[in-house]
Structures are given as structure tokens and as C-alpha cells.
Amino acid sequence: MSNGKLEELRGQLDSVNQQLLELLSERGRIAQQIGQEKEKQGVPKYDPVREKEMLDELVAQNKGPFDNETIRHLFKQMFQASLKLQQSDHVKHLLV
Amino acid sequence: MSNGKLEELRGQLDSVNQQLLELLSERGRIAQQIGQEKEKQGVPKYDPVREKEMLDELVAQNKGPFDNETIRHLFKQMFQASLKLQQSDHVKHLLV
């Protein structure tokens, strides 16, 4: 009975994990397009002002249960991964 | 003209950020319920076997653009944050 409840919650978690993966991947694809656009315009990829704005906006929208510090930490990791993606695209572009 | 393109992509990114925040928060709420259920059952919160299964499943579903190592890293951060949430709920519970 109790194990049924745990199984149900785990099923929900798996579904959310999958949706998170899809959204993260979509975020990665948009970041790649932004990287290409910045490349064309000769603008630096890393924009700390824009990053701060995004983090402030996310914290303003945060209703929990994660505290603001955790939200900042998790999104900073995603931003770093996106930047790495843009930079590796740049290297690939140079190698072509 | 080009700035319009960048603005459009940034708008898309903001929208995805917001959806990610909502999903992350939903994940946090489910993790809290799992923590309460485990508490009742006297089962440990941290389950490395289940965590490995979730990571393997995510990597199997990953179609890019992030590489598998990055997906593992990002999700591990989310898992750790969820575990911290369960543990702080436990402390609150003890203090009541």
C-alpha cells in the first residue's frame, strides 16, 4: 500500500525528469542559435549583465520549495553548460 | 534587424527559463512528498541505485545538444538540491 504511493510518486518524478530534459535541450538549442547570432555580430558570448538579469528574474518568480540560493545555483550551472555549448560550436566553426 | 533576431531568441530563452523554474519547483514538491513517505516507512532518503537508474534513463533519452556528461552533471545538481530539501524538511519535522 505504502509502496504503491512511493511508486506513484516516482512515476511522477520520472515524468518531470523527462520534461526537464526536453526543456533543457530546447534551452541548449536556443543558446546555440544565440551563439551563432552573436558570432555574426561579433558580440562576446558571455554577457554577465544579461545573466544577472535572468537570475534576478528567476528569483523574483520563485515560489519555492527551493530557496533562492538553490535556484541561482541550479540555473548558473545551466547557463555555464549553455556557454560551453556556444564556445564548442565556435571551435567547430573554426575547424571547418 | 540583427538585434531583432537576438531579442526574439532571448524572449524564447526567458520563456524556457520560466518553464524550467516551474518544472524544477514541481520536482521539488514531488521530492518532498517522497521524503515524507520515506520518513513514514523508515527508509533512507538517499538511494544511490535509484539515482543511477534515473541518470541512465536520462542519458538514454538524451538527443543533444548537451553531451551525456553535461546532462549527468546538471541532473546530479538537481538531485542533490532535492535531497537537501528532504533533509531540511526532516530537521523541521524534528523541531516541531
N, CA and C atoms of all chains as a GROMACS GRO file, in nm:
protein
  576
    1MET      N    1   0.084  -0.121   0.000
    1MET     CA    2   0.000   0.000   0.000
    1MET      C    3   0.088   0.126   0.000
    2SER      N    4   0.172   0.134   0.102
    2SER     CA    5   0.263   0.248   0.111
    2SER      C    6   0.363   0.248  -0.004
    3ASN      N    7   0.405   0.128  -0.043
    3ASN     CA    8   0.498   0.119  -0.155
    3ASN      C    9   0.433   0.163  -0.285
    4GLY      N   10   0.303   0.141  -0.294
    4GLY     CA   11   0.226   0.188  -0.410
    4GLY      C   12   0.235   0.340  -0.420
    5LYS      N   13   0.223   0.407  -0.307
    5LYS     CA   14   0.230   0.554  -0.302
    5LYS      C   15   0.368   0.601  -0.348
    6LEU      N   16   0.473   0.533  -0.299
    6LEU     CA   17   0.610   0.569  -0.336
    6LEU      C   18   0.632   0.547  -0.487
    7GLU      N   19   0.578   0.436  -0.536
    7GLU     CA   20   0.592   0.405  -0.678
    7GLU      C   21   0.523   0.511  -0.764
    8GLU      N   22   0.406   0.554  -0.718
    8GLU     CA   23   0.330   0.656  -0.792
    8GLU      C   24   0.409   0.787  -0.798
    9LEU      N   25   0.466   0.825  -0.683
    9LEU     CA   26   0.545   0.949  -0.677
    9LEU      C   27   0.669   0.939  -0.765
   10ARG      N   28   0.730   0.820  -0.766
   10ARG     CA   29   0.848   0.801  -0.851
   10ARG      C   30   0.812   0.810  -0.999
   11GLY      N   31   0.695   0.761  -1.032
   11GLY     CA   32   0.646   0.773  -1.171
   11GLY      C   33   0.632   0.919  -1.209
   12GLN      N   34   0.578   0.998  -1.116
   12GLN     CA   35   0.563   1.143  -1.140
   12GLN      C   36   0.700   1.208  -1.158
   13LEU      N   37   0.796   1.166  -1.075
   13LEU     CA   38   0.931   1.223  -1.081
   13LEU      C   39   0.997   1.189  -1.216
   14ASP      N   40   0.980   1.065  -1.260
   14ASP     CA   41   1.037   1.024  -1.390
   14ASP      C   42   0.980   1.110  -1.503
   15SER      N   43   0.849   1.135  -1.494
   15SER     CA   44   0.785   1.215  -1.598
   15SER      C   45   0.839   1.359  -1.597
   16VAL      N   46   0.856   1.414  -1.477
   16VAL     CA   47   0.911   1.550  -1.466
   16VAL      C   48   1.057   1.553  -1.514
   17ASN      N   49   1.134   1.449  -1.480
   17ASN     CA   50   1.273   1.441  -1.528
   17ASN      C   51   1.277   1.448  -1.680
   18GLN      N   52   1.188   1.372  -1.743
   18GLN     CA   53   1.187   1.368  -1.890
   18GLN      C   54   1.151   1.506  -1.948
   19GLN      N   55   1.052   1.570  -1.886
   19GLN     CA   56   1.014   1.703  -1.933
   19GLN      C   57   1.128   1.803  -1.911
   20LEU      N   58   1.200   1.788  -1.800
   20LEU     CA   59   1.314   1.876  -1.773
   20LEU      C   60   1.423   1.857  -1.879
   21LEU      N   61   1.446   1.731  -1.916
   21LEU     CA   62   1.546   1.701  -2.019
   21LEU      C   63   1.507   1.768  -2.151
   22GLU      N   64   1.378   1.758  -2.185
   22GLU     CA   65   1.333   1.818  -2.312
   22GLU      C   66   1.349   1.970  -2.310
   23LEU      N   67   1.312   2.030  -2.198
   23LEU     CA   68   1.322   2.176  -2.187
   23LEU      C   69   1.468   2.222  -2.186
   24LEU      N   70   1.552   2.146  -2.114
   24LEU     CA   71   1.695   2.178  -2.110
   24LEU      C   72   1.754   2.172  -2.250
   25SER      N   73   1.714   2.070  -2.325
   25SER     CA   74   1.765   2.053  -2.461
   25SER      C   75   1.717   2.168  -2.550
   26GLU      N   76   1.592   2.209  -2.529
   26GLU     CA   77   1.538   2.323  -2.605
   26GLU      C   78   1.619   2.448  -2.570
   27ARG      N   79   1.647   2.463  -2.440
   27ARG     CA   80   1.728   2.578  -2.396
   27ARG      C   81   1.865   2.577  -2.463
   28GLY      N   82   1.923   2.456  -2.474
   28GLY     CA   83   2.054   2.440  -2.538
   28GLY      C   84   2.048   2.481  -2.686
   29ARG      N   85   1.940   2.440  -2.753
   29ARG     CA   86   1.927   2.474  -2.897
   29ARG      C   87   1.911   2.625  -2.917
   30ILE      N   88   1.833   2.689  -2.829
   30ILE     CA   89   1.816   2.835  -2.840
   30ILE      C   90   1.950   2.905  -2.811
   31ALA      N   91   2.022   2.856  -2.710
   31ALA     CA   92   2.153   2.914  -2.677
   31ALA      C   93   2.249   2.902  -2.796
   32GLN      N   94   2.241   2.788  -2.866
   32GLN     CA   95   2.327   2.770  -2.984
   32GLN      C   96   2.294   2.875  -3.092
   33GLN      N   97   2.164   2.898  -3.111
   33GLN     CA   98   2.124   2.999  -3.210
   33GLN      C   99   2.169   3.138  -3.168
   34ILE      N  100   2.159   3.166  -3.038
   34ILE     CA  101   2.206   3.296  -2.988
   34ILE      C  102   2.357   3.308  -3.012
   35GLY      N  103   2.429   3.199  -2.987
   35GLY     CA  104   2.574   3.198  -3.009
   35GLY      C  105   2.609   3.228  -3.155
   36GLN      N  106   2.533   3.168  -3.247
   36GLN     CA  107   2.558   3.190  -3.390
   36GLN      C  108   2.531   3.336  -3.427
   37GLU      N  109   2.422   3.389  -3.370
   37GLU     CA  110   2.384   3.528  -3.398
   37GLU      C  111   2.490   3.624  -3.344
   38LYS      N  112   2.539   3.595  -3.224
   38LYS     CA  113   2.642   3.680  -3.164
   38LYS      C  114   2.773   3.673  -3.243
   39GLU      N  115   2.799   3.553  -3.292
   39GLU     CA  116   2.917   3.530  -3.377
   39GLU      C  117   2.910   3.624  -3.499
   40LYS      N  118   2.795   3.624  -3.564
   40LYS     CA  119   2.774   3.710  -3.683
   40LYS      C  120   2.796   3.856  -3.651
   41GLN      N  121   2.746   3.894  -3.531
   41GLN     CA  122   2.750   4.036  -3.492
   41GLN      C  123   2.882   4.073  -3.426
   42GLY      N  124   2.968   3.972  -3.400
   42GLY     CA  125   3.096   3.999  -3.334
   42GLY      C  126   3.081   4.044  -3.190
   43VAL      N  127   2.975   3.995  -3.125
   43VAL     CA  128   2.945   4.031  -2.985
   43VAL      C  129   2.997   3.918  -2.896
   44PRO      N  130   3.053   3.949  -2.777
   44PRO     CA  131   3.100   3.838  -2.690
   44PRO      C  132   2.986   3.747  -2.646
   45LYS      N  133   3.018   3.618  -2.631
   45LYS     CA  134   2.916   3.519  -2.592
   45LYS      C  135   2.874   3.539  -2.447
   46TYR      N  136   2.973   3.563  -2.361
   46TYR     CA  137   2.943   3.573  -2.218
   46TYR      C  138   2.899   3.716  -2.187
   47ASP      N  139   2.780   3.728  -2.131
   47ASP     CA  140   2.722   3.858  -2.102
   47ASP      C  141   2.676   3.857  -1.956
   48PRO      N  142   2.767   3.898  -1.863
   48PRO     CA  143   2.733   3.888  -1.720
   48PRO      C  144   2.612   3.972  -1.679
   49VAL      N  145   2.589   4.083  -1.749
   49VAL     CA  146   2.475   4.169  -1.715
   49VAL      C  147   2.344   4.097  -1.746
   50ARG      N  148   2.338   4.040  -1.866
   50ARG     CA  149   2.218   3.964  -1.906
   50ARG      C  150   2.199   3.842  -1.814
   51GLU      N  151   2.309   3.777  -1.777
   51GLU     CA  152   2.299   3.660  -1.689
   51GLU      C  153   2.243   3.701  -1.552
   52LYS      N  154   2.290   3.812  -1.501
   52LYS     CA  155   2.239   3.862  -1.372
   52LYS      C  156   2.090   3.895  -1.382
   53GLU      N  157   2.052   3.956  -1.493
   53GLU     CA  158   1.910   3.990  -1.513
   53GLU      C  159   1.823   3.865  -1.513
   54MET      N  160   1.871   3.761  -1.583
   54MET     CA  161   1.794   3.635  -1.589
   54MET      C  162   1.781   3.574  -1.450
   55LEU      N  163   1.892   3.574  -1.375
   55LEU     CA  164   1.888   3.515  -1.240
   55LEU      C  165   1.795   3.594  -1.148
   56ASP      N  166   1.802   3.727  -1.158
   56ASP     CA  167   1.715   3.811  -1.074
   56ASP      C  168   1.568   3.786  -1.107
   57GLU      N  169   1.540   3.773  -1.236
   57GLU     CA  170   1.403   3.747  -1.282
   57GLU      C  171   1.353   3.612  -1.227
   58LEU      N  172   1.440   3.509  -1.234
   58LEU     CA  173   1.402   3.376  -1.186
   58LEU      C  174   1.376   3.377  -1.036
   59VAL      N  175   1.462   3.446  -0.963
   59VAL     CA  176   1.445   3.455  -0.817
   59VAL      C  177   1.315   3.529  -0.784
   60ALA      N  178   1.285   3.633  -0.863
   60ALA     CA  179   1.161   3.708  -0.840
   60ALA      C  180   1.039   3.619  -0.863
   61GLN      N  181   1.051   3.524  -0.957
   61GLN     CA  182   0.939   3.435  -0.989
   61GLN      C  183   0.932   3.314  -0.896
   62ASN      N  184   1.038   3.290  -0.821
   62ASN     CA  185   1.048   3.168  -0.741
   62ASN      C  186   0.947   3.165  -0.625
   63LYS      N  187   0.863   3.063  -0.626
   63LYS     CA  188   0.765   3.048  -0.518
   63LYS      C  189   0.800   2.929  -0.429
   64GLY      N  190   0.921   2.874  -0.444
   64GLY     CA  191   0.962   2.758  -0.364
   64GLY      C  192   0.923   2.629  -0.432
   65PRO      N  193   0.951   2.513  -0.377
   65PRO     CA  194   1.008   2.493  -0.244
   65PRO      C  195   1.160   2.518  -0.235
   66PHE      N  196   1.228   2.531  -0.350
   66PHE     CA  197   1.372   2.557  -0.342
   66PHE      C  198   1.395   2.702  -0.301
   67ASP      N  199   1.496   2.725  -0.216
   67ASP     CA  200   1.525   2.864  -0.179
   67ASP      C  201   1.596   2.934  -0.295
   68ASN      N  202   1.602   3.066  -0.286
   68ASN     CA  203   1.656   3.146  -0.397
   68ASN      C  204   1.802   3.111  -0.428
   69GLU      N  205   1.877   3.080  -0.324
   69GLU     CA  206   2.019   3.047  -0.343
   69GLU      C  207   2.032   2.920  -0.430
   70THR      N  208   1.945   2.823  -0.403
   70THR     CA  209   1.948   2.698  -0.480
   70THR      C  210   1.907   2.722  -0.625
   71ILE      N  211   1.804   2.805  -0.643
   71ILE     CA  212   1.760   2.838  -0.780
   71ILE      C  213   1.874   2.906  -0.857
   72ARG      N  214   1.940   3.001  -0.792
   72ARG     CA  215   2.055   3.068  -0.857
   72ARG      C  216   2.162   2.965  -0.894
   73HIS      N  217   2.192   2.876  -0.800
   73HIS     CA  218   2.297   2.777  -0.824
   73HIS      C  219   2.261   2.687  -0.943
   74LEU      N  220   2.138   2.635  -0.943
   74LEU     CA  221   2.098   2.541  -1.049
   74LEU      C  222   2.098   2.609  -1.186
   75PHE      N  223   2.047   2.730  -1.191
   75PHE     CA  224   2.044   2.799  -1.321
   75PHE      C  225   2.184   2.841  -1.367
   76LYS      N  226   2.270   2.878  -1.272
   76LYS     CA  227   2.409   2.913  -1.311
   76LYS      C  228   2.475   2.794  -1.380
   77GLN      N  229   2.447   2.673  -1.329
   77GLN     CA  230   2.503   2.552  -1.391
   77GLN      C  231   2.452   2.537  -1.534
   78MET      N  232   2.322   2.565  -1.553
   78MET     CA  233   2.266   2.555  -1.689
   78MET      C  234   2.324   2.661  -1.781
   79PHE      N  235   2.343   2.782  -1.726
   79PHE     CA  236   2.400   2.891  -1.808
   79PHE      C  237   2.543   2.854  -1.850
   80GLN      N  238   2.619   2.800  -1.756
   80GLN     CA  239   2.758   2.761  -1.787
   80GLN      C  240   2.762   2.653  -1.895
   81ALA      N  241   2.670   2.557  -1.883
   81ALA     CA  242   2.665   2.448  -1.983
   81ALA      C  243   2.629   2.505  -2.120
   82SER      N  244   2.538   2.603  -2.123
   82SER     CA  245   2.497   2.664  -2.250
   82SER      C  246   2.612   2.742  -2.312
   83LEU      N  247   2.688   2.811  -2.227
   83LEU     CA  248   2.802   2.889  -2.276
   83LEU      C  249   2.908   2.795  -2.335
   84LYS      N  250   2.929   2.684  -2.267
   84LYS     CA  251   3.026   2.584  -2.314
   84LYS      C  252   2.984   2.533  -2.452
   85LEU      N  253   2.855   2.517  -2.468
   85LEU     CA  254   2.798   2.470  -2.596
   85LEU      C  255   2.826   2.572  -2.706
   86GLN      N  256   2.804   2.700  -2.675
   86GLN     CA  257   2.830   2.806  -2.773
   86GLN      C  258   2.978   2.811  -2.809
   87GLN      N  259   3.063   2.792  -2.707
   87GLN     CA  260   3.208   2.800  -2.732
   87GLN      C  261   3.257   2.681  -2.812
   88SER      N  262   3.199   2.562  -2.787
   88SER     CA  263   3.245   2.445  -2.863
   88SER      C  264   3.193   2.455  -3.008
   89ASP      N  265   3.075   2.517  -3.028
   89ASP     CA  266   3.027   2.543  -3.164
   89ASP      C  267   3.125   2.634  -3.238
   90HIS      N  268   3.178   2.734  -3.163
   90HIS     CA  269   3.270   2.830  -3.222
   90HIS      C  270   3.397   2.757  -3.269
   91VAL      N  271   3.447   2.668  -3.184
   91VAL     CA  272   3.568   2.592  -3.218
   91VAL      C  273   3.541   2.506  -3.342
   92LYS      N  274   3.425   2.438  -3.343
   92LYS     CA  275   3.389   2.355  -3.459
   92LYS      C  276   3.384   2.439  -3.586
   93HIS      N  277   3.328   2.561  -3.572
   93HIS     CA  278   3.314   2.652  -3.683
   93HIS      C  279   3.454   2.689  -3.737
   94LEU      N  280   3.546   2.714  -3.645
   94LEU     CA  281   3.683   2.749  -3.685
   94LEU      C  282   3.753   2.633  -3.755
   95LEU      N  283   3.718   2.513  -3.715
   95LEU     CA  284   3.786   2.394  -3.769
   95LEU      C  285   3.734   2.354  -3.906
   96VAL      N  286   3.615   2.407  -3.943
   96VAL     CA  287   3.556   2.368  -4.073
   96VAL      C  288   3.631   2.437  -4.186
   97MET      N  289   1.796   4.513  -3.719
   97MET     CA  290   1.747   4.390  -3.785
   97MET      C  291   1.804   4.266  -3.714
   98SER      N  292   1.938   4.261  -3.709
   98SER     CA  293   2.004   4.150  -3.640
   98SER      C  294   1.973   4.151  -3.492
   99ASN      N  295   1.963   4.272  -3.434
   99ASN     CA  296   1.930   4.282  -3.293
   99ASN      C  297   1.790   4.232  -3.266
  100GLY      N  298   1.703   4.249  -3.362
  100GLY     CA  299   1.567   4.196  -3.351
  100GLY      C  300   1.570   4.046  -3.336
  101LYS      N  301   1.655   3.981  -3.413
  101LYS     CA  302   1.669   3.835  -3.408
  101LYS      C  303   1.718   3.792  -3.269
  102LEU      N  304   1.818   3.864  -3.219
  102LEU     CA  305   1.874   3.832  -3.088
  102LEU      C  306   1.768   3.853  -2.979
  103GLU      N  307   1.692   3.960  -2.992
  103GLU     CA  308   1.587   3.989  -2.893
  103GLU      C  309   1.481   3.878  -2.894
  104GLU      N  310   1.448   3.831  -3.014
  104GLU     CA  311   1.347   3.725  -3.027
  104GLU      C  312   1.396   3.598  -2.958
  105LEU      N  313   1.522   3.564  -2.983
  105LEU     CA  314   1.580   3.443  -2.922
  105LEU      C  315   1.587   3.457  -2.770
  106ARG      N  316   1.618   3.577  -2.724
  106ARG     CA  317   1.624   3.600  -2.579
  106ARG      C  318   1.485   3.586  -2.516
  107GLY      N  319   1.384   3.631  -2.590
  107GLY     CA  320   1.247   3.614  -2.541
  107GLY      C  321   1.213   3.466  -2.526
  108GLN      N  322   1.257   3.387  -2.625
  108GLN     CA  323   1.235   3.242  -2.620
  108GLN      C  324   1.306   3.182  -2.499
  109LEU      N  325   1.429   3.230  -2.476
  109LEU     CA  326   1.508   3.177  -2.364
  109LEU      C  327   1.442   3.212  -2.230
  110ASP      N  328   1.391   3.333  -2.218
  110ASP     CA  329   1.324   3.373  -2.094
  110ASP      C  330   1.203   3.284  -2.069
  111SER      N  331   1.130   3.254  -2.175
  111SER     CA  332   1.012   3.169  -2.160
  111SER      C  333   1.052   3.027  -2.116
  112VAL      N  334   1.159   2.974  -2.175
  112VAL     CA  335   1.206   2.840  -2.136
  112VAL      C  336   1.259   2.844  -1.992
  113ASN      N  337   1.329   2.952  -1.955
  113ASN     CA  338   1.376   2.964  -1.815
  113ASN      C  339   1.259   2.954  -1.718
  114GLN      N  340   1.152   3.024  -1.750
  114GLN     CA  341   1.035   3.025  -1.662
  114GLN      C  342   0.972   2.885  -1.651
  115GLN      N  343   0.963   2.818  -1.766
  115GLN     CA  344   0.907   2.682  -1.766
  115GLN      C  345   0.998   2.587  -1.687
  116LEU      N  346   1.130   2.608  -1.699
  116LEU     CA  347   1.225   2.525  -1.623
  116LEU      C  348   1.208   2.547  -1.474
  117LEU      N  349   1.188   2.673  -1.434
  117LEU     CA  350   1.167   2.705  -1.292
  117LEU      C  351   1.041   2.634  -1.241
  118GLU      N  352   0.935   2.638  -1.321
  118GLU     CA  353   0.810   2.573  -1.279
  118GLU      C  354   0.828   2.423  -1.264
  119LEU      N  355   0.895   2.362  -1.361
  119LEU     CA  356   0.916   2.217  -1.355
  119LEU      C  357   1.008   2.177  -1.240
  120LEU      N  358   1.113   2.258  -1.221
  120LEU     CA  359   1.206   2.232  -1.110
  120LEU      C  360   1.131   2.238  -0.978
  121SER      N  361   1.044   2.337  -0.964
  121SER     CA  362   0.967   2.353  -0.840
  121SER      C  363   0.872   2.234  -0.823
  122GLU      N  364   0.814   2.190  -0.934
  122GLU     CA  365   0.726   2.072  -0.926
  122GLU      C  366   0.807   1.950  -0.882
  123ARG      N  367   0.928   1.939  -0.938
  123ARG     CA  368   1.016   1.828  -0.899
  123ARG      C  369   1.048   1.835  -0.749
  124GLY      N  370   1.072   1.957  -0.700
  124GLY     CA  371   1.100   1.976  -0.559
  124GLY      C  372   0.982   1.932  -0.472
  125ARG      N  373   0.860   1.968  -0.516
  125ARG     CA  374   0.742   1.931  -0.437
  125ARG      C  375   0.722   1.779  -0.434
  126ILE      N  376   0.745   1.714  -0.548
  126ILE     CA  377   0.732   1.567  -0.552
  126ILE      C  378   0.839   1.504  -0.462
  127ALA      N  379   0.962   1.558  -0.469
  127ALA     CA  380   1.071   1.504  -0.384
  127ALA      C  381   1.035   1.519  -0.237
  128GLN      N  382   0.970   1.631  -0.202
  128GLN     CA  383   0.929   1.650  -0.062
  128GLN      C  384   0.829   1.542  -0.020
  129GLN      N  385   0.734   1.513  -0.109
  129GLN     CA  386   0.634   1.409  -0.078
  129GLN      C  387   0.701   1.272  -0.064
  130ILE      N  388   0.798   1.247  -0.153
  130ILE     CA  389   0.873   1.120  -0.145
  130ILE      C  390   0.947   1.114  -0.012
  131GLY      N  391   1.006   1.226   0.029
  131GLY     CA  392   1.078   1.232   0.156
  131GLY      C  393   0.986   1.200   0.274
  132GLN      N  394   0.864   1.257   0.270
  132GLN     CA  395   0.768   1.232   0.378
  132GLN      C  396   0.727   1.084   0.382
  133GLU      N  397   0.708   1.029   0.262
  133GLU     CA  398   0.668   0.888   0.251
  133GLU      C  399   0.779   0.797   0.304
  134LYS      N  400   0.903   0.831   0.268
  134LYS     CA  401   1.018   0.750   0.315
  134LYS      C  402   1.033   0.762   0.466
  135GLU      N  403   1.007   0.881   0.514
  135GLU     CA  404   1.010   0.908   0.659
  135GLU      C  405   0.916   0.811   0.730
  136LYS      N  406   0.793   0.806   0.678
  136LYS     CA  407   0.690   0.717   0.736
  136LYS      C  408   0.736   0.573   0.736
  137GLN      N  409   0.800   0.534   0.624
  137GLN     CA  410   0.838   0.394   0.607
  137GLN      C  411   0.973   0.363   0.673
  138GLY      N  412   1.042   0.468   0.720
  138GLY     CA  413   1.173   0.447   0.782
  138GLY      C  414   1.279   0.403   0.682
  139VAL      N  415   1.263   0.451   0.558
  139VAL     CA  416   1.357   0.416   0.450
  139VAL      C  417   1.455   0.532   0.433
  140PRO      N  418   1.584   0.507   0.403
  140PRO     CA  419   1.677   0.619   0.386
  140PRO      C  420   1.639   0.708   0.267
  141LYS      N  421   1.664   0.838   0.281
  141LYS     CA  422   1.629   0.934   0.175
  141LYS      C  423   1.718   0.915   0.052
  142TYR      N  424   1.846   0.898   0.079
  142TYR     CA  425   1.940   0.888  -0.034
  142TYR      C  426   1.945   0.744  -0.084
  143ASP      N  427   1.918   0.730  -0.213
  143ASP     CA  428   1.910   0.596  -0.274
  143ASP      C  429   1.997   0.598  -0.400
  144PRO      N  430   2.127   0.564  -0.385
  144PRO     CA  431   2.218   0.575  -0.499
  144PRO      C  432   2.180   0.486  -0.618
  145VAL      N  433   2.114   0.373  -0.590
  145VAL     CA  434   2.075   0.282  -0.700
  145VAL      C  435   1.967   0.349  -0.786
  146ARG      N  436   1.866   0.403  -0.717
  146ARG     CA  437   1.757   0.474  -0.788
  146ARG      C  438   1.813   0.596  -0.862
  147GLU      N  439   1.908   0.667  -0.801
  147GLU     CA  440   1.967   0.785  -0.864
  147GLU      C  441   2.041   0.745  -0.993
  148LYS      N  442   2.114   0.636  -0.985
  148LYS     CA  443   2.188   0.587  -1.103
  148LYS      C  444   2.089   0.548  -1.214
  149GLU      N  445   1.981   0.482  -1.176
  149GLU     CA  446   1.879   0.443  -1.274
  149GLU      C  447   1.820   0.565  -1.344
  150MET      N  448   1.791   0.669  -1.265
  150MET     CA  449   1.734   0.791  -1.324
  150MET      C  450   1.832   0.855  -1.422
  151LEU      N  451   1.961   0.861  -1.381
  151LEU     CA  452   2.063   0.921  -1.468
  151LEU      C  453   2.081   0.840  -1.596
  152ASP      N  454   2.083   0.708  -1.582
  152ASP     CA  455   2.099   0.621  -1.700
  152ASP      C  456   1.982   0.640  -1.797
  153GLU      N  457   1.862   0.651  -1.739
  153GLU     CA  458   1.742   0.670  -1.820
  153GLU      C  459   1.748   0.804  -1.895
  154LEU      N  460   1.791   0.909  -1.825
  154LEU     CA  461   1.801   1.041  -1.887
  154LEU      C  462   1.904   1.042  -2.000
  155VAL      N  463   2.016   0.978  -1.975
  155VAL     CA  464   2.121   0.972  -2.077
  155VAL      C  465   2.070   0.892  -2.200
  156ALA      N  466   1.994   0.787  -2.172
  156ALA     CA  467   1.939   0.707  -2.283
  156ALA      C  468   1.842   0.790  -2.367
  157GLN      N  469   1.772   0.885  -2.301
  157GLN     CA  470   1.674   0.968  -2.371
  157GLN      C  471   1.738   1.091  -2.436
  158ASN      N  472   1.862   1.119  -2.398
  158ASN     CA  473   1.926   1.244  -2.443
  158ASN      C  474   1.955   1.244  -2.594
  159LYS      N  475   1.899   1.344  -2.663
  159LYS     CA  476   1.923   1.357  -2.807
  159LYS      C  477   2.010   1.480  -2.837
  160GLY      N  478   2.072   1.539  -2.733
  160GLY     CA  479   2.155   1.657  -2.752
  160GLY      C  480   2.070   1.783  -2.743
  161PRO      N  481   2.127   1.901  -2.756
  161PRO     CA  482   2.267   1.928  -2.793
  161PRO      C  483   2.367   1.909  -2.678
  162PHE      N  484   2.320   1.895  -2.555
  162PHE     CA  485   2.415   1.874  -2.446
  162PHE      C  486   2.468   1.732  -2.451
  163ASP      N  487   2.597   1.714  -2.422
  163ASP     CA  488   2.651   1.578  -2.420
  163ASP      C  489   2.606   1.507  -2.291
  164ASN      N  490   2.621   1.378  -2.289
  164ASN     CA  491   2.572   1.298  -2.176
  164ASN      C  492   2.634   1.337  -2.043
  165GLU      N  493   2.761   1.372  -2.048
  165GLU     CA  494   2.832   1.411  -1.926
  165GLU      C  495   2.766   1.536  -1.866
  166THR      N  496   2.731   1.631  -1.951
  166THR     CA  497   2.667   1.755  -1.904
  166THR      C  498   2.528   1.725  -1.847
  167ILE      N  499   2.454   1.638  -1.915
  167ILE     CA  500   2.320   1.601  -1.865
  167ILE      C  501   2.332   1.536  -1.727
  168ARG      N  502   2.428   1.445  -1.712
  168ARG     CA  503   2.451   1.383  -1.581
  168ARG      C  504   2.483   1.489  -1.475
  169HIS      N  505   2.573   1.580  -1.511
  169HIS     CA  506   2.614   1.684  -1.416
  169HIS      C  507   2.494   1.770  -1.373
  170LEU      N  508   2.416   1.817  -1.472
  170LEU     CA  509   2.304   1.907  -1.439
  170LEU      C  510   2.200   1.836  -1.353
  171PHE      N  511   2.168   1.713  -1.387
  171PHE     CA  512   2.067   1.641  -1.309
  171PHE      C  513   2.119   1.603  -1.169
  172LYS      N  514   2.247   1.572  -1.160
  172LYS     CA  515   2.302   1.543  -1.026
  172LYS      C  516   2.285   1.663  -0.934
  173GLN      N  517   2.304   1.783  -0.990
  173GLN     CA  518   2.285   1.904  -0.910
  173GLN      C  519   2.140   1.914  -0.861
  174MET      N  520   2.046   1.880  -0.951
  174MET     CA  521   1.903   1.886  -0.913
  174MET      C  522   1.872   1.780  -0.808
  175PHE      N  523   1.930   1.662  -0.824
  175PHE     CA  524   1.906   1.554  -0.727
  175PHE      C  525   1.958   1.595  -0.589
  176GLN      N  526   2.078   1.655  -0.587
  176GLN     CA  527   2.137   1.699  -0.460
  176GLN      C  528   2.049   1.804  -0.392
  177ALA      N  529   1.999   1.898  -0.474
  177ALA     CA  530   1.914   2.004  -0.419
  177ALA      C  531   1.786   1.942  -0.362
  178SER      N  532   1.732   1.841  -0.429
  178SER     CA  533   1.608   1.776  -0.383
  178SER      C  534   1.633   1.702  -0.252
  179LEU      N  535   1.748   1.636  -0.243
  179LEU     CA  536   1.784   1.562  -0.122
  179LEU      C  537   1.799   1.659  -0.003
  180LYS      N  538   1.861   1.774  -0.032
  180LYS     CA  539   1.879   1.877   0.072
  180LYS      C  540   1.743   1.923   0.124
  181LEU      N  541   1.650   1.935   0.030
  181LEU     CA  542   1.513   1.976   0.062
  181LEU      C  543   1.448   1.872   0.154
  182GLN      N  544   1.463   1.745   0.123
  182GLN     CA  545   1.406   1.637   0.205
  182GLN      C  546   1.470   1.638   0.343
  183GLN      N  547   1.601   1.662   0.347
  183GLN     CA  548   1.671   1.660   0.476
  183GLN      C  549   1.633   1.780   0.563
  184SER      N  550   1.612   1.896   0.499
  184SER     CA  551   1.576   2.013   0.580
  184SER      C  552   1.431   1.998   0.627
  185ASP      N  553   1.345   1.933   0.547
  185ASP     CA  554   1.209   1.902   0.593
  185ASP      C  555   1.215   1.812   0.717
  186HIS      N  556   1.308   1.718   0.714
  186HIS     CA  557   1.324   1.625   0.825
  186HIS      C  558   1.360   1.700   0.953
  187VAL      N  559   1.457   1.793   0.940
  187VAL     CA  560   1.500   1.872   1.055
  187VAL      C  561   1.383   1.955   1.110
  188LYS      N  562   1.308   2.020   1.016
  188LYS     CA  563   1.191   2.099   1.058
  188LYS      C  564   1.093   2.012   1.134
  189HIS      N  565   1.074   1.891   1.083
  189HIS     CA  566   0.981   1.796   1.143
  189HIS      C  567   1.025   1.762   1.286
  190LEU      N  568   1.155   1.743   1.302
  190LEU     CA  569   1.209   1.711   1.435
  190LEU      C  570   1.193   1.827   1.532
  191LEU      N  571   1.199   1.950   1.477
  191LEU     CA  572   1.195   2.069   1.563
  191LEU      C  573   1.053   2.105   1.607
  192VAL      N  574   0.953   2.049   1.537
  192VAL     CA  575   0.813   2.084   1.570
  192VAL      C  576   0.772   2.016   1.702
   0.00000   0.00000   0.00000
